[in-house]
Amino acid sequence: MAVGDIVKWIGFPGASISPTLTGPKQLGVIIKIYDENAFYDSNQRVDVMWASGNIGEKLYPQTIEVVNESR
């Protein structure tokens, strides 16, 4: 996962509520990665700019899926 990657919202793993009800339905772009070298993944967070123009701040990487890598 890197800045510039295109992602979609998949929601929280194991959640009983559908991802379509808990988050954005459009694609987004990762604009910032916090604590990129975190020893534990739970410390890492990302900011995503969604196609609607909204910014999701400090999202857990487990709640998004990379659709297209920027590399």
N, CA, C and O atoms as a Tripos MOL2 file, in Angstrom:
@<TRIPOS>MOLECULE
protein
  284   283    71     0     0
PROTEIN
NO_CHARGES

@<TRIPOS>ATOM
      1 N           0.8500   -1.1540    0.0000 N.3       1 MET1
      2 CA          0.0000    0.0000    0.0000 C.3       1 MET1
      3 C           0.9080    1.2330    0.0000 C.2       1 MET1
      4 O           1.8200    1.3460    0.8180 O.2       1 MET1
      5 N           0.6400    2.1570   -0.9370 N.am      2 ALA2
      6 CA          1.4970    3.3390   -1.0730 C.3       2 ALA2
      7 C           0.6600    4.5440   -1.4790 C.2       2 ALA2
      8 O          -0.4500    4.4040   -1.9920 O.2       2 ALA2
      9 N           1.2120    5.7290   -1.2390 N.am      3 VAL3
     10 CA          0.5530    6.9630   -1.6710 C.3       3 VAL3
     11 C           0.3620    6.8890   -3.1870 C.2       3 VAL3
     12 O           1.2830    6.5320   -3.9230 O.2       3 VAL3
     13 N          -0.8400    7.2310   -3.6400 N.am      4 GLY4
     14 CA         -1.1580    7.1860   -5.0680 C.3       4 GLY4
     15 C          -1.9290    5.9460   -5.4830 C.2       4 GLY4
     16 O          -2.4910    5.9060   -6.5780 O.2       4 GLY4
     17 N          -1.9660    4.9290   -4.6230 N.am      5 ASP5
     18 CA         -2.7330    3.7180   -4.9440 C.3       5 ASP5
     19 C          -4.2260    4.0290   -4.9570 C.2       5 ASP5
     20 O          -4.7100    4.8160   -4.1440 O.2       5 ASP5
     21 N          -4.9440    3.4130   -5.8750 N.am      6 ILE6
     22 CA         -6.4000    3.5370   -5.9400 C.3       6 ILE6
     23 C          -6.9900    2.4280   -5.0810 C.2       6 ILE6
     24 O          -6.6000    1.2660   -5.1860 O.2       6 ILE6
     25 N          -7.9490    2.8140   -4.2200 N.am      7 VAL7
     26 CA         -8.5110    1.8600   -3.2690 C.3       7 VAL7
     27 C         -10.0320    1.9080   -3.2730 C.2       7 VAL7
     28 O         -10.6450    2.8480   -3.7790 O.2       7 VAL7
     29 N         -10.6240    0.8640   -2.6910 N.am      8 LYS8
     30 CA        -12.0690    0.8610   -2.4590 C.3       8 LYS8
     31 C         -12.3070    0.4710   -1.0080 C.2       8 LYS8
     32 O         -11.4860   -0.2060   -0.3900 O.2       8 LYS8
     33 N         -13.4280    0.9020   -0.4820 N.am      9 TRP9
     34 CA        -13.8130    0.6170    0.8940 C.3       9 TRP9
     35 C         -14.3640   -0.8070    0.9740 C.2       9 TRP9
     36 O         -15.2590   -1.1690    0.2110 O.2       9 TRP9
     37 N         -13.8390   -1.6070    1.8880 N.am     10 ILE10
     38 CA        -14.3560   -2.9700    2.0760 C.3      10 ILE10
     39 C         -14.9330   -3.1510    3.4750 C.2      10 ILE10
     40 O         -15.5140   -4.1930    3.7750 O.2      10 ILE10
     41 N         -14.7790   -2.1510    4.3250 N.am     11 GLY11
     42 CA        -15.3360   -2.2190    5.6680 C.3      11 GLY11
     43 C         -14.4470   -2.9970    6.6160 C.2      11 GLY11
     44 O         -13.3500   -3.4270    6.2600 O.2      11 GLY11
     45 N         -14.9420   -3.1670    7.8250 N.am     12 PHE12
     46 CA        -14.1690   -3.8600    8.8440 C.3      12 PHE12
     47 C         -14.2990   -5.3670    8.6980 C.2      12 PHE12
     48 O         -15.4110   -5.8780    8.5680 O.2      12 PHE12
     49 N         -13.1770   -6.0930    8.7190 N.am     13 PRO13
     50 CA        -13.2260   -7.5510    8.5850 C.3      13 PRO13
     51 C         -14.0930   -8.1680    9.6810 C.2      13 PRO13
     52 O         -13.9380   -7.8500   10.8600 O.2      13 PRO13
     53 N         -14.9950   -9.0410    9.2860 N.am     14 GLY14
     54 CA        -15.8500   -9.7380   10.2400 C.3      14 GLY14
     55 C         -17.0360   -8.9380   10.7250 C.2      14 GLY14
     56 O         -17.7940   -9.4270   11.5630 O.2      14 GLY14
     57 N         -17.2270   -7.7290   10.2330 N.am     15 ALA15
     58 CA        -18.3560   -6.9050   10.6820 C.3      15 ALA15
     59 C         -19.6670   -7.4850   10.1700 C.2      15 ALA15
     60 O         -19.7230   -8.0530    9.0790 O.2      15 ALA15
     61 N         -20.7080   -7.3370   10.9590 N.am     16 SER16
     62 CA        -22.0120   -7.8720   10.5690 C.3      16 SER16
     63 C         -22.7860   -6.9010    9.6720 C.2      16 SER16
     64 O         -23.7870   -7.2800    9.0640 O.2      16 SER16
     65 N         -22.3230   -5.6470    9.5890 N.am     17 ILE17
     66 CA        -22.9760   -4.6570    8.7390 C.3      17 ILE17
     67 C         -22.2500   -4.6040    7.3930 C.2      17 ILE17
     68 O         -21.0210   -4.5790    7.3400 O.2      17 ILE17
     69 N         -23.0140   -4.5870    6.3270 N.am     18 SER18
     70 CA        -22.4560   -4.5660    4.9710 C.3      18 SER18
     71 C         -21.5910   -3.3400    4.7320 C.2      18 SER18
     72 O         -21.9510   -2.2440    5.1620 O.2      18 SER18
     73 N         -20.4350   -3.5020    4.0410 N.am     19 PRO19
     74 CA        -19.5690   -2.3450    3.7270 C.3      19 PRO19
     75 C         -20.2910   -1.2520    2.9420 C.2      19 PRO19
     76 O         -19.9230   -0.0810    3.0360 O.2      19 PRO19
     77 N         -21.3070   -1.6160    2.1730 N.am     20 THR20
     78 CA        -22.0230   -0.6010    1.3930 C.3      20 THR20
     79 C         -22.8210    0.3320    2.2960 C.2      20 THR20
     80 O         -23.2060    1.4210    1.8700 O.2      20 THR20
     81 N         -23.0720   -0.0760    3.5330 N.am     21 LEU21
     82 CA        -23.7990    0.7690    4.4760 C.3      21 LEU21
     83 C         -22.8680    1.5630    5.3940 C.2      21 LEU21
     84 O         -23.3050    2.5230    6.0290 O.2      21 LEU21
     85 N         -21.6060    1.1800    5.4710 N.am     22 THR22
     86 CA        -20.7040    1.7930    6.4440 C.3      22 THR22
     87 C         -19.6970    2.7700    5.8520 C.2      22 THR22
     88 O         -19.0170    3.4730    6.6000 O.2      22 THR22
     89 N         -19.5870    2.8310    4.5520 N.am     23 GLY23
     90 CA        -18.5540    3.6890    3.9810 C.3      23 GLY23
     91 C         -18.8700    4.1190    2.5690 C.2      23 GLY23
     92 O         -19.9530    3.8420    2.0540 O.2      23 GLY23
     93 N         -17.9150    4.8040    1.9340 N.am     24 PRO24
     94 CA        -18.1200    5.3090    0.5730 C.3      24 PRO24
     95 C         -18.2310    4.1860   -0.4510 C.2      24 PRO24
     96 O         -17.6330    3.1210   -0.2940 O.2      24 PRO24
     97 N         -18.9950    4.4380   -1.4870 N.am     25 LYS25
     98 CA        -19.1960    3.4370   -2.5340 C.3      25 LYS25
     99 C         -18.2610    3.6550   -3.7160 C.2      25 LYS25
    100 O         -18.0960    2.7610   -4.5460 O.2      25 LYS25
    101 N         -17.6460    4.8320   -3.8020 N.am     26 GLN26
    102 CA        -16.7680    5.1470   -4.9190 C.3      26 GLN26
    103 C         -15.3180    4.8220   -4.5930 C.2      26 GLN26
    104 O         -14.9860    4.5200   -3.4470 O.2      26 GLN26
    105 N         -14.4660    4.8850   -5.5890 N.am     27 LEU27
    106 CA        -13.0400    4.6370   -5.3960 C.3      27 LEU27
    107 C         -12.3630    5.8760   -4.8090 C.2      27 LEU27
    108 O         -12.9060    6.9800   -4.8400 O.2      27 LEU27
    109 N         -11.1670    5.6570   -4.2770 N.am     28 GLY28
    110 CA        -10.4010    6.7620   -3.7140 C.3      28 GLY28
    111 C          -8.9200    6.5720   -3.9720 C.2      28 GLY28
    112 O          -8.4970    5.5440   -4.5000 O.2      28 GLY28
    113 N          -8.1310    7.5780   -3.5910 N.am     29 VAL29
    114 CA         -6.6880    7.5510   -3.7670 C.3      29 VAL29
    115 C          -6.0370    7.7910   -2.4040 C.2      29 VAL29
    116 O          -6.4260    8.7030   -1.6740 O.2      29 VAL29
    117 N          -5.0440    6.9640   -2.0700 N.am     30 ILE30
    118 CA         -4.3140    7.1720   -0.8210 C.3      30 ILE30
    119 C          -3.4840    8.4430   -0.9580 C.2      30 ILE30
    120 O          -2.6940    8.5850   -1.8910 O.2      30 ILE30
    121 N          -3.6740    9.3700   -0.0090 N.am     31 ILE31
    122 CA         -2.9430   10.6340   -0.0720 C.3      31 ILE31
    123 C          -1.9150   10.7740    1.0470 C.2      31 ILE31
    124 O          -1.0310   11.6270    0.9680 O.2      31 ILE31
    125 N          -2.0200    9.9520    2.0830 N.am     32 LYS32
    126 CA         -1.0460   10.0260    3.1690 C.3      32 LYS32
    127 C          -1.0300    8.7070    3.9290 C.2      32 LYS32
    128 O          -2.0690    8.0820    4.1370 O.2      32 LYS32
    129 N           0.1750    8.2910    4.3410 N.am     33 ILE33
    130 CA          0.3320    7.1050    5.1770 C.3      33 ILE33
    131 C           0.9990    7.5410    6.4730 C.2      33 ILE33
    132 O           2.0510    8.1810    6.4580 O.2      33 ILE33
    133 N           0.3780    7.1890    7.5930 N.am     34 TYR34
    134 CA          0.9220    7.5120    8.9080 C.3      34 TYR34
    135 C           1.7120    6.3280    9.4310 C.2      34 TYR34
    136 O           1.3060    5.1790    9.2540 O.2      34 TYR34
    137 N           2.8270    6.5990   10.0690 N.am     35 ASP35
    138 CA          3.6350    5.5620   10.7220 C.3      35 ASP35
    139 C           3.9190    4.4140    9.7530 C.2      35 ASP35
    140 O           3.6530    3.2500   10.0500 O.2      35 ASP35
    141 N           4.4590    4.7640    8.6020 N.am     36 GLU36
    142 CA          4.6960    3.8190    7.5050 C.3      36 GLU36
    143 C           5.5630    2.6290    7.9130 C.2      36 GLU36
    144 O           5.4180    1.5360    7.3680 O.2      36 GLU36
    145 N           6.4590    2.8430    8.8670 N.am     37 ASN37
    146 CA          7.3480    1.7680    9.2900 C.3      37 ASN37
    147 C           6.9140    1.1460   10.6130 C.2      37 ASN37
    148 O           7.7430    0.6380   11.3680 O.2      37 ASN37
    149 N           5.6200    1.1890   10.8900 N.am     38 ALA38
    150 CA          5.1050    0.6620   12.1550 C.3      38 ALA38
    151 C           5.4120   -0.8270   12.2750 C.2      38 ALA38
    152 O           5.2710   -1.5910   11.3200 O.2      38 ALA38
    153 N           5.8340   -1.2150   13.4750 N.am     39 PHE39
    154 CA          6.1360   -2.6230   13.7070 C.3      39 PHE39
    155 C           4.8480   -3.4470   13.6850 C.2      39 PHE39
    156 O           4.8220   -4.5640   13.1690 O.2      39 PHE39
    157 N           3.7930   -2.8850   14.2450 N.am     40 TYR40
    158 CA          2.4920   -3.5620   14.2430 C.3      40 TYR40
    159 C           1.5770   -2.8530   13.2580 C.2      40 TYR40
    160 O           1.5160   -1.6240   13.2500 O.2      40 TYR40
    161 N           0.8650   -3.6060   12.4290 N.am     41 ASP41
    162 CA         -0.0410   -3.0090   11.4440 C.3      41 ASP41
    163 C          -1.1160   -2.1640   12.1100 C.2      41 ASP41
    164 O          -1.6300   -1.2300   11.4940 O.2      41 ASP41
    165 N          -1.4690   -2.4700   13.3580 N.am     42 SER42
    166 CA         -2.5280   -1.7200   14.0280 C.3      42 SER42
    167 C          -2.1350   -0.2710   14.2720 C.2      42 SER42
    168 O          -3.0030    0.5610   14.5380 O.2      42 SER42
    169 N          -0.8410    0.0510   14.1880 N.am     43 ASN43
    170 CA         -0.3810    1.4290   14.3640 C.3      43 ASN43
    171 C          -0.4340    2.2240   13.0670 C.2      43 ASN43
    172 O          -0.3640    3.4530   13.0950 O.2      43 ASN43
    173 N          -0.5560    1.5530   11.9460 N.am     44 GLN44
    174 CA         -0.5350    2.2480   10.6620 C.3      44 GLN44
    175 C          -1.9380    2.7510   10.3270 C.2      44 GLN44
    176 O          -2.9290    2.0640   10.5750 O.2      44 GLN44
    177 N          -2.0090    3.9510    9.7630 N.am     45 ARG45
    178 CA         -3.2690    4.5300    9.3050 C.3      45 ARG45
    179 C          -3.0210    5.2030    7.9600 C.2      45 ARG45
    180 O          -1.8840    5.5170    7.6110 O.2      45 ARG45
    181 N          -4.1000    5.4190    7.2110 N.am     46 VAL46
    182 CA         -3.9840    6.0900    5.9130 C.3      46 VAL46
    183 C          -5.0930    7.1240    5.7440 C.2      46 VAL46
    184 O          -6.1820    6.9800    6.3000 O.2      46 VAL46
    185 N          -4.8020    8.1620    4.9720 N.am     47 ASP47
    186 CA         -5.8140    9.1280    4.5430 C.3      47 ASP47
    187 C          -6.1430    8.8110    3.0950 C.2      47 ASP47
    188 O          -5.2510    8.5330    2.2920 O.2      47 ASP47
    189 N          -7.4360    8.8540    2.7630 N.am     48 VAL48
    190 CA         -7.8920    8.5610    1.4040 C.3      48 VAL48
    191 C          -8.7750    9.7060    0.9210 C.2      48 VAL48
    192 O          -9.6810   10.1450    1.6290 O.2      48 VAL48
    193 N          -8.5030   10.1850   -0.2900 N.am     49 MET49
    194 CA         -9.4110   11.1450   -0.9210 C.3      49 MET49
    195 C         -10.3370   10.3550   -1.8200 C.2      49 MET49
    196 O          -9.9070    9.7230   -2.7850 O.2      49 MET49
    197 N         -11.6290   10.4000   -1.4840 N.am     50 TRP50
    198 CA        -12.6250    9.6660   -2.2540 C.3      50 TRP50
    199 C         -13.0570   10.4790   -3.4660 C.2      50 TRP50
    200 O         -12.8620   11.6940   -3.5040 O.2      50 TRP50
    201 N         -13.6370    9.8180   -4.4460 N.am     51 ALA51
    202 CA        -14.0510   10.4700   -5.6960 C.3      51 ALA51
    203 C         -15.0400   11.6020   -5.4460 C.2      51 ALA51
    204 O         -15.1420   12.5200   -6.2590 O.2      51 ALA51
    205 N         -15.7630   11.5510   -4.3440 N.am     52 SER52
    206 CA        -16.7320   12.5970   -4.0110 C.3      52 SER52
    207 C         -16.0470   13.8750   -3.5430 C.2      52 SER52
    208 O         -16.6900   14.9190   -3.4320 O.2      52 SER52
    209 N         -14.7290   13.7980   -3.2650 N.am     53 GLY53
    210 CA        -13.9970   14.9480   -2.7540 C.3      53 GLY53
    211 C         -13.8080   14.8940   -1.2460 C.2      53 GLY53
    212 O         -13.0250   15.6670   -0.6910 O.2      53 GLY53
    213 N         -14.5170   13.9900   -0.5760 N.am     54 ASN54
    214 CA        -14.3580   13.8170    0.8660 C.3      54 ASN54
    215 C         -13.0350   13.1370    1.1650 C.2      54 ASN54
    216 O         -12.5230   12.3670    0.3520 O.2      54 ASN54
    217 N         -12.4870   13.4230    2.3270 N.am     55 ILE55
    218 CA        -11.2470   12.7850    2.7410 C.3      55 ILE55
    219 C         -11.5200   11.9310    3.9630 C.2      55 ILE55
    220 O         -12.0330   12.4110    4.9740 O.2      55 ILE55
    221 N         -11.1720   10.6630    3.8570 N.am     56 GLY56
    222 CA        -11.2400    9.7530    4.9930 C.3      56 GLY56
    223 C          -9.9060    9.8290    5.7060 C.2      56 GLY56
    224 O          -8.8650    9.5360    5.1190 O.2      56 GLY56
    225 N          -9.9320   10.2240    6.9770 N.am     57 GLU57
    226 CA         -8.6910   10.4290    7.7150 C.3      57 GLU57
    227 C          -8.3990    9.2740    8.6610 C.2      57 GLU57
    228 O          -9.2880    8.7550    9.3360 O.2      57 GLU57
    229 N          -7.1400    8.8900    8.6900 N.am     58 LYS58
    230 CA         -6.6160    7.8700    9.6040 C.3      58 LYS58
    231 C          -7.4440    6.5810    9.5880 C.2      58 LYS58
    232 O          -7.8380    6.0600   10.6320 O.2      58 LYS58
    233 N          -7.6940    6.0860    8.3730 N.am     59 LEU59
    234 CA         -8.4200    4.8280    8.2010 C.3      59 LEU59
    235 C          -7.4930    3.6510    8.4650 C.2      59 LEU59
    236 O          -6.2930    3.7220    8.2000 O.2      59 LEU59
    237 N          -8.0530    2.5790    8.9840 N.am     60 TYR60
    238 CA         -7.2770    1.3510    9.1420 C.3      60 TYR60
    239 C          -7.0470    0.7320    7.7590 C.2      60 TYR60
    240 O          -7.9870    0.6470    6.9680 O.2      60 TYR60
    241 N          -5.8300    0.3020    7.4540 N.am     61 PRO61
    242 CA         -5.5630   -0.3130    6.1560 C.3      61 PRO61
    243 C          -6.4230   -1.5560    5.8880 C.2      61 PRO61
    244 O          -6.6700   -1.9030    4.7340 O.2      61 PRO61
    245 N          -6.8770   -2.2230    6.9550 N.am     62 GLN62
    246 CA         -7.7010   -3.4130    6.7860 C.3      62 GLN62
    247 C          -9.0920   -3.0940    6.2430 C.2      62 GLN62
    248 O          -9.8020   -3.9990    5.8030 O.2      62 GLN62
    249 N          -9.4910   -1.8190    6.2680 N.am     63 THR63
    250 CA        -10.8330   -1.4430    5.8170 C.3      63 THR63
    251 C         -10.8730   -1.0210    4.3490 C.2      63 THR63
    252 O         -11.9410   -0.7240    3.8140 O.2      63 THR63
    253 N          -9.7060   -0.9960    3.7010 N.am     64 ILE64
    254 CA         -9.6620   -0.6420    2.2820 C.3      64 ILE64
    255 C          -8.8890   -1.7040    1.5100 C.2      64 ILE64
    256 O          -8.0780   -2.4380    2.0760 O.2      64 ILE64
    257 N          -9.1500   -1.7720    0.2330 N.am     65 GLU65
    258 CA         -8.4670   -2.7520   -0.6350 C.3      65 GLU65
    259 C          -7.8860   -2.0190   -1.8280 C.2      65 GLU65
    260 O          -8.5620   -1.2070   -2.4620 O.2      65 GLU65
    261 N          -6.6160   -2.3130   -2.1340 N.am     66 VAL66
    262 CA         -5.9560   -1.6970   -3.2800 C.3      66 VAL66
    263 C          -6.5330   -2.2870   -4.5610 C.2      66 VAL66
    264 O          -6.5430   -3.5020   -4.7590 O.2      66 VAL66
    265 N          -7.0140   -1.3970   -5.4250 N.am     67 VAL67
    266 CA         -7.5850   -1.8000   -6.7110 C.3      67 VAL67
    267 C          -6.5440   -1.6860   -7.8120 C.2      67 VAL67
    268 O          -6.4860   -2.5180   -8.7180 O.2      67 VAL67
    269 N          -5.7090   -0.6290   -7.7210 N.am     68 ASN68
    270 CA         -4.6950   -0.3770   -8.7340 C.3      68 ASN68
    271 C          -3.5010    0.3090   -8.0630 C.2      68 ASN68
    272 O          -3.6450    1.3870   -7.4880 O.2      68 ASN68
    273 N          -2.3390   -0.3110   -8.1380 N.am     69 GLU69
    274 CA         -1.1420    0.2600   -7.5180 C.3      69 GLU69
    275 C          -0.5820    1.3790   -8.3830 C.2      69 GLU69
    276 O          -0.6780    1.3370   -9.6090 O.2      69 GLU69
    277 N           0.0020    2.3770   -7.7340 N.am     70 SER70
    278 CA          0.5320    3.5420   -8.4460 C.3      70 SER70
    279 C           1.8950    3.2690   -9.0810 C.2      70 SER70
    280 O           2.4120    4.1240   -9.8010 O.2      70 SER70
    281 N           2.4800    2.1200   -8.8380 N.am     71 ARG71
    282 CA          3.8320    1.8350   -9.3370 C.3      71 ARG71
    283 C           3.8350    1.4910  -10.7600 C.2      71 ARG71
    284 O           4.8940    1.2240  -11.3290 O.2      71 ARG71
@<TRIPOS>BOND
     1     1     2 1
     2     2     3 1
     3     3     4 2
     4     3     5 am
     5     5     6 1
     6     6     7 1
     7     7     8 2
     8     7     9 am
     9     9    10 1
    10    10    11 1
    11    11    12 2
    12    11    13 am
    13    13    14 1
    14    14    15 1
    15    15    16 2
    16    15    17 am
    17    17    18 1
    18    18    19 1
    19    19    20 2
    20    19    21 am
    21    21    22 1
    22    22    23 1
    23    23    24 2
    24    23    25 am
    25    25    26 1
    26    26    27 1
    27    27    28 2
    28    27    29 am
    29    29    30 1
    30    30    31 1
    31    31    32 2
    32    31    33 am
    33    33    34 1
    34    34    35 1
    35    35    36 2
    36    35    37 am
    37    37    38 1
    38    38    39 1
    39    39    40 2
    40    39    41 am
    41    41    42 1
    42    42    43 1
    43    43    44 2
    44    43    45 am
    45    45    46 1
    46    46    47 1
    47    47    48 2
    48    47    49 am
    49    49    50 1
    50    50    51 1
    51    51    52 2
    52    51    53 am
    53    53    54 1
    54    54    55 1
    55    55    56 2
    56    55    57 am
    57    57    58 1
    58    58    59 1
    59    59    60 2
    60    59    61 am
    61    61    62 1
    62    62    63 1
    63    63    64 2
    64    63    65 am
    65    65    66 1
    66    66    67 1
    67    67    68 2
    68    67    69 am
    69    69    70 1
    70    70    71 1
    71    71    72 2
    72    71    73 am
    73    73    74 1
    74    74    75 1
    75    75    76 2
    76    75    77 am
    77    77    78 1
    78    78    79 1
    79    79    80 2
    80    79    81 am
    81    81    82 1
    82    82    83 1
    83    83    84 2
    84    83    85 am
    85    85    86 1
    86    86    87 1
    87    87    88 2
    88    87    89 am
    89    89    90 1
    90    90    91 1
    91    91    92 2
    92    91    93 am
    93    93    94 1
    94    94    95 1
    95    95    96 2
    96    95    97 am
    97    97    98 1
    98    98    99 1
    99    99   100 2
   100    99   101 am
   101   101   102 1
   102   102   103 1
   103   103   104 2
   104   103   105 am
   105   105   106 1
   106   106   107 1
   107   107   108 2
   108   107   109 am
   109   109   110 1
   110   110   111 1
   111   111   112 2
   112   111   113 am
   113   113   114 1
   114   114   115 1
   115   115   116 2
   116   115   117 am
   117   117   118 1
   118   118   119 1
   119   119   120 2
   120   119   121 am
   121   121   122 1
   122   122   123 1
   123   123   124 2
   124   123   125 am
   125   125   126 1
   126   126   127 1
   127   127   128 2
   128   127   129 am
   129   129   130 1
   130   130   131 1
   131   131   132 2
   132   131   133 am
   133   133   134 1
   134   134   135 1
   135   135   136 2
   136   135   137 am
   137   137   138 1
   138   138   139 1
   139   139   140 2
   140   139   141 am
   141   141   142 1
   142   142   143 1
   143   143   144 2
   144   143   145 am
   145   145   146 1
   146   146   147 1
   147   147   148 2
   148   147   149 am
   149   149   150 1
   150   150   151 1
   151   151   152 2
   152   151   153 am
   153   153   154 1
   154   154   155 1
   155   155   156 2
   156   155   157 am
   157   157   158 1
   158   158   159 1
   159   159   160 2
   160   159   161 am
   161   161   162 1
   162   162   163 1
   163   163   164 2
   164   163   165 am
   165   165   166 1
   166   166   167 1
   167   167   168 2
   168   167   169 am
   169   169   170 1
   170   170   171 1
   171   171   172 2
   172   171   173 am
   173   173   174 1
   174   174   175 1
   175   175   176 2
   176   175   177 am
   177   177   178 1
   178   178   179 1
   179   179   180 2
   180   179   181 am
   181   181   182 1
   182   182   183 1
   183   183   184 2
   184   183   185 am
   185   185   186 1
   186   186   187 1
   187   187   188 2
   188   187   189 am
   189   189   190 1
   190   190   191 1
   191   191   192 2
   192   191   193 am
   193   193   194 1
   194   194   195 1
   195   195   196 2
   196   195   197 am
   197   197   198 1
   198   198   199 1
   199   199   200 2
   200   199   201 am
   201   201   202 1
   202   202   203 1
   203   203   204 2
   204   203   205 am
   205   205   206 1
   206   206   207 1
   207   207   208 2
   208   207   209 am
   209   209   210 1
   210   210   211 1
   211   211   212 2
   212   211   213 am
   213   213   214 1
   214   214   215 1
   215   215   216 2
   216   215   217 am
   217   217   218 1
   218   218   219 1
   219   219   220 2
   220   219   221 am
   221   221   222 1
   222   222   223 1
   223   223   224 2
   224   223   225 am
   225   225   226 1
   226   226   227 1
   227   227   228 2
   228   227   229 am
   229   229   230 1
   230   230   231 1
   231   231   232 2
   232   231   233 am
   233   233   234 1
   234   234   235 1
   235   235   236 2
   236   235   237 am
   237   237   238 1
   238   238   239 1
   239   239   240 2
   240   239   241 am
   241   241   242 1
   242   242   243 1
   243   243   244 2
   244   243   245 am
   245   245   246 1
   246   246   247 1
   247   247   248 2
   248   247   249 am
   249   249   250 1
   250   250   251 1
   251   251   252 2
   252   251   253 am
   253   253   254 1
   254   254   255 1
   255   255   256 2
   256   255   257 am
   257   257   258 1
   258   258   259 1
   259   259   260 2
   260   259   261 am
   261   261   262 1
   262   262   263 1
   263   263   264 2
   264   263   265 am
   265   265   266 1
   266   266   267 1
   267   267   268 2
   268   267   269 am
   269   269   270 1
   270   270   271 1
   271   271   272 2
   272   271   273 am
   273   273   274 1
   274   274   275 1
   275   275   276 2
   276   275   277 am
   277   277   278 1
   278   278   279 1
   279   279   280 2
   280   279   281 am
   281   281   282 1
   282   282   283 1
   283   283   284 2
@<TRIPOS>SUBSTRUCTURE
     1 MET1         2 RESIDUE 1 A MET
     2 ALA2         6 RESIDUE 1 A ALA
     3 VAL3        10 RESIDUE 1 A VAL
     4 GLY4        14 RESIDUE 1 A GLY
     5 ASP5        18 RESIDUE 1 A ASP
     6 ILE6        22 RESIDUE 1 A ILE
     7 VAL7        26 RESIDUE 1 A VAL
     8 LYS8        30 RESIDUE 1 A LYS
     9 TRP9        34 RESIDUE 1 A TRP
    10 ILE10       38 RESIDUE 1 A ILE
    11 GLY11       42 RESIDUE 1 A GLY
    12 PHE12       46 RESIDUE 1 A PHE
    13 PRO13       50 RESIDUE 1 A PRO
    14 GLY14       54 RESIDUE 1 A GLY
    15 ALA15       58 RESIDUE 1 A ALA
    16 SER16       62 RESIDUE 1 A SER
    17 ILE17       66 RESIDUE 1 A ILE
    18 SER18       70 RESIDUE 1 A SER
    19 PRO19       74 RESIDUE 1 A PRO
    20 THR20       78 RESIDUE 1 A THR
    21 LEU21       82 RESIDUE 1 A LEU
    22 THR22       86 RESIDUE 1 A THR
    23 GLY23       90 RESIDUE 1 A GLY
    24 PRO24       94 RESIDUE 1 A PRO
    25 LYS25       98 RESIDUE 1 A LYS
    26 GLN26      102 RESIDUE 1 A GLN
    27 LEU27      106 RESIDUE 1 A LEU
    28 GLY28      110 RESIDUE 1 A GLY
    29 VAL29      114 RESIDUE 1 A VAL
    30 ILE30      118 RESIDUE 1 A ILE
    31 ILE31      122 RESIDUE 1 A ILE
    32 LYS32      126 RESIDUE 1 A LYS
    33 ILE33      130 RESIDUE 1 A ILE
    34 TYR34      134 RESIDUE 1 A TYR
    35 ASP35      138 RESIDUE 1 A ASP
    36 GLU36      142 RESIDUE 1 A GLU
    37 ASN37      146 RESIDUE 1 A ASN
    38 ALA38      150 RESIDUE 1 A ALA
    39 PHE39      154 RESIDUE 1 A PHE
    40 TYR40      158 RESIDUE 1 A TYR
    41 ASP41      162 RESIDUE 1 A ASP
    42 SER42      166 RESIDUE 1 A SER
    43 ASN43      170 RESIDUE 1 A ASN
    44 GLN44      174 RESIDUE 1 A GLN
    45 ARG45      178 RESIDUE 1 A ARG
    46 VAL46      182 RESIDUE 1 A VAL
    47 ASP47      186 RESIDUE 1 A ASP
    48 VAL48      190 RESIDUE 1 A VAL
    49 MET49      194 RESIDUE 1 A MET
    50 TRP50      198 RESIDUE 1 A TRP
    51 ALA51      202 RESIDUE 1 A ALA
    52 SER52      206 RESIDUE 1 A SER
    53 GLY53      210 RESIDUE 1 A GLY
    54 ASN54      214 RESIDUE 1 A ASN
    55 ILE55      218 RESIDUE 1 A ILE
    56 GLY56      222 RESIDUE 1 A GLY
    57 GLU57      226 RESIDUE 1 A GLU
    58 LYS58      230 RESIDUE 1 A LYS
    59 LEU59      234 RESIDUE 1 A LEU
    60 TYR60      238 RESIDUE 1 A TYR
    61 PRO61      242 RESIDUE 1 A PRO
    62 GLN62      246 RESIDUE 1 A GLN
    63 THR63      250 RESIDUE 1 A THR
    64 ILE64      254 RESIDUE 1 A ILE
    65 GLU65      258 RESIDUE 1 A GLU
    66 VAL66      262 RESIDUE 1 A VAL
    67 VAL67      266 RESIDUE 1 A VAL
    68 ASN68      270 RESIDUE 1 A ASN
    69 GLU69      274 RESIDUE 1 A GLU
    70 SER70      278 RESIDUE 1 A SER
    71 ARG71      282 RESIDUE 1 A ARG
